[in-house]
Amino acid sequence: MRPILFLVIIASTAVPGTSQTTRCPDERAYTGKYRNIVFGFSIIIPIGLKGYWNSARCAPDEKYGCVCMGDHGRFIPLSETAGMEAFVGWQMESEWTLRDYENNEVAYLKHKQGVEQVRVLSSKYLRLGRVRARRFIAQLSESNKSVVVDQIIALHEGVEYQLILHTTADKYQKDRPVFEKLVASWKLTRGVR
């Protein structure tokens, strides 16, 4: 990599205003409204829960305080065995449809280490905010536990948005209303792309 390009990448990913006494964003817990200004969306972390950095760990830097990859959303634990994710990234396959992205996610689950017997229980189109989306619910055996993955995928202007609930099958009915609150709070906002 050319030195000037490396410098541009570092400068664009450094978190301005951080110092040795300020914690990097991957070391904090977040509550309430979360807004991703790069990819242009917001969610409200449900009351009583905390959201955490959903990207690669930041690295300490003497000049900038810390250097981080882009902000890709939040992970919200519900328990030791359950959690929700708001994840965002660039749409990697521009010619793919929502159904193609869904099929890719299901294939990923089927090939994930420790996972067996993946069964899609339902799959449908819906709207995530004002964006057309695809939602599927899959049940699988993961490390000898029955698990449910409830996942929503939306594509908008070259960006892939995902909301995911990962929980045990016996807790799904309890965790689903919390996930529905997260889904209902999701909104497109103005991004800086």
C-alpha positions as CSV (number, residue, x, y, z in Angstrom):
1,M,0.0,0.0,0.0
2,R,1.3,3.4,-0.8
3,P,2.2,5.6,2.2
4,I,-0.1,8.4,1.2
5,L,-3.1,6.1,0.8
6,F,-2.3,4.5,4.2
7,L,-2.3,7.9,5.8
8,V,-5.6,8.8,4.2
9,I,-7.2,5.5,5.5
10,I,-5.8,6.1,9.0
11,A,-7.0,9.7,9.0
12,S,-10.5,8.8,7.8
13,T,-10.9,6.1,10.5
14,A,-9.4,7.9,13.5
15,V,-11.8,9.0,16.1
16,P,-11.3,12.7,16.5
17,G,-11.1,14.2,19.9
18,T,-10.2,11.1,21.7
19,S,-7.3,11.1,24.2
20,Q,-5.7,8.6,26.5
21,T,-8.4,9.5,29.2
22,T,-11.3,9.2,26.7
23,R,-12.5,5.7,26.0
24,C,-12.6,4.4,22.4
25,P,-16.1,3.8,21.1
26,D,-15.6,0.0,21.3
27,E,-15.0,0.3,25.1
28,R,-18.4,2.0,25.8
29,A,-21.9,0.9,26.4
30,Y,-24.6,2.9,24.6
31,T,-28.3,3.5,25.6
32,G,-31.2,5.2,24.0
33,K,-31.0,6.5,20.4
34,Y,-28.2,5.3,18.2
35,R,-27.6,7.1,14.9
36,N,-25.1,5.9,12.3
37,I,-24.1,9.0,10.4
38,V,-22.1,7.2,7.8
39,F,-24.7,4.7,6.6
40,G,-27.7,6.9,7.5
41,F,-29.9,5.0,9.9
42,S,-31.0,5.1,13.5
43,I,-32.4,2.7,16.1
44,I,-33.5,3.1,19.7
45,I,-31.9,0.7,22.1
46,P,-34.8,-0.6,24.2
47,I,-35.0,0.7,27.8
48,G,-33.0,-1.4,30.2
49,L,-30.6,-2.7,27.6
50,K,-27.2,-1.5,26.4
51,G,-25.7,-1.5,22.9
52,Y,-22.1,-2.2,22.1
53,W,-19.7,-1.5,19.2
54,N,-20.4,-4.0,16.3
55,S,-17.2,-3.6,14.4
56,A,-13.6,-4.7,14.7
57,R,-11.8,-3.5,17.9
58,C,-10.2,-0.1,17.9
59,A,-6.4,0.2,18.2
60,P,-4.7,2.7,20.5
61,D,-2.7,5.5,18.8
62,E,-0.5,8.1,20.4
63,K,-1.5,10.9,18.0
64,Y,-5.3,10.2,17.6
65,G,-6.1,8.4,20.8
66,C,-7.6,5.5,19.0
67,V,-8.0,4.3,15.4
68,C,-11.2,2.5,14.5
69,M,-12.7,0.8,11.5
70,G,-16.0,2.2,10.4
71,D,-19.0,2.1,12.6
72,H,-21.1,-0.9,11.5
73,G,-23.9,-0.8,14.1
74,R,-24.6,-2.1,17.6
75,F,-24.8,-5.5,19.3
76,I,-27.4,-5.6,22.1
77,P,-27.2,-8.5,24.5
78,L,-30.5,-9.9,25.9
79,S,-28.9,-12.6,28.1
80,E,-25.8,-14.9,28.0
81,T,-27.5,-16.9,25.2
82,A,-29.4,-14.2,23.3
83,G,-28.8,-10.9,21.5
84,M,-29.9,-8.5,18.9
85,E,-27.8,-6.8,16.2
86,A,-28.2,-3.8,14.1
87,F,-25.6,-4.3,11.4
88,V,-24.8,-2.2,8.3
89,G,-22.3,-2.3,5.5
90,W,-21.8,-1.7,1.8
91,Q,-23.9,-3.9,-0.5
92,M,-21.2,-6.3,-1.8
93,E,-23.2,-7.9,-4.6
94,S,-25.0,-5.0,-6.4
95,E,-26.9,-7.4,-8.8
96,W,-28.3,-9.5,-6.0
97,T,-31.9,-9.3,-4.9
98,L,-33.2,-9.4,-1.4
99,R,-33.9,-13.1,-1.8
100,D,-30.3,-13.7,-2.9
101,Y,-29.1,-12.0,0.2
102,E,-31.5,-14.1,2.3
103,N,-30.3,-17.3,0.6
104,N,-26.7,-16.3,1.3
105,E,-27.4,-15.8,5.0
106,V,-29.2,-19.1,5.3
107,A,-26.3,-20.9,3.5
108,Y,-23.9,-19.2,6.0
109,L,-25.9,-20.6,8.9
110,K,-25.9,-24.1,7.3
111,H,-22.1,-24.0,7.0
112,K,-21.3,-22.4,10.3
113,Q,-19.2,-24.5,12.6
114,G,-21.3,-26.3,15.3
115,V,-24.6,-25.7,13.5
116,E,-26.8,-28.6,12.3
117,Q,-30.4,-29.0,11.0
118,V,-31.1,-25.5,9.7
119,R,-34.8,-25.1,8.9
120,V,-36.4,-21.9,7.6
121,L,-39.7,-21.5,9.4
122,S,-40.9,-18.5,7.5
123,S,-39.8,-16.0,4.9
124,K,-41.5,-12.9,3.7
125,Y,-41.2,-9.4,2.3
126,L,-42.0,-6.4,4.6
127,R,-41.0,-2.8,5.0
128,L,-38.2,-1.7,7.4
129,G,-39.1,1.9,7.9
130,R,-39.8,3.0,4.3
131,V,-37.4,0.5,2.7
132,R,-38.5,-2.8,1.2
133,A,-36.9,-5.7,3.1
134,R,-36.9,-9.5,3.5
135,R,-37.4,-11.3,6.9
136,F,-36.7,-14.9,7.6
137,I,-36.9,-17.0,10.7
138,A,-34.8,-20.1,11.0
139,Q,-34.5,-22.7,13.6
140,L,-31.3,-24.6,14.0
141,S,-29.3,-26.7,16.4
142,E,-26.1,-24.9,17.5
143,S,-23.8,-26.5,20.0
144,N,-26.6,-29.0,20.9
145,K,-29.0,-26.1,21.7
146,S,-32.2,-25.3,19.7
147,V,-31.7,-21.8,18.5
148,V,-33.9,-19.3,16.5
149,V,-32.5,-16.6,14.2
150,D,-35.0,-13.9,13.2
151,Q,-33.3,-11.7,10.5
152,I,-34.3,-8.8,8.4
153,I,-32.3,-7.6,5.4
154,A,-32.9,-4.3,3.6
155,L,-31.0,-2.8,0.6
156,H,-31.0,0.9,-0.1
157,E,-28.7,3.0,-2.3
158,G,-25.8,0.5,-2.2
159,V,-26.1,-0.2,1.5
160,E,-27.1,-3.5,3.2
161,Y,-29.0,-3.1,6.5
162,Q,-29.6,-6.0,8.9
163,L,-31.5,-6.4,12.1
164,I,-31.0,-9.8,13.7
165,L,-32.3,-11.6,16.8
166,H,-30.3,-14.7,17.9
167,T,-31.9,-16.6,20.8
168,T,-32.7,-20.0,22.2
169,A,-35.9,-21.5,20.9
170,D,-37.4,-21.6,24.4
171,K,-36.8,-17.9,24.9
172,Y,-37.9,-16.7,21.4
173,Q,-41.5,-15.8,22.3
174,K,-40.1,-13.7,25.3
175,D,-37.4,-12.1,23.2
176,R,-39.4,-11.4,20.1
177,P,-41.4,-8.4,21.5
178,V,-38.1,-6.7,22.4
179,F,-36.8,-7.3,18.9
180,E,-40.1,-5.9,17.5
181,K,-39.5,-2.7,19.4
182,L,-36.0,-2.5,17.9
183,V,-37.5,-3.1,14.4
184,A,-40.2,-0.5,14.9
185,S,-37.6,2.1,15.9
186,W,-35.4,1.6,12.8
187,K,-35.3,4.7,10.5
188,L,-33.4,5.9,7.6
189,T,-31.6,9.2,8.4
190,R,-29.3,11.5,6.4
191,G,-25.9,9.8,5.9
192,V,-22.7,11.4,4.8
193,R,-21.9,8.8,2.1
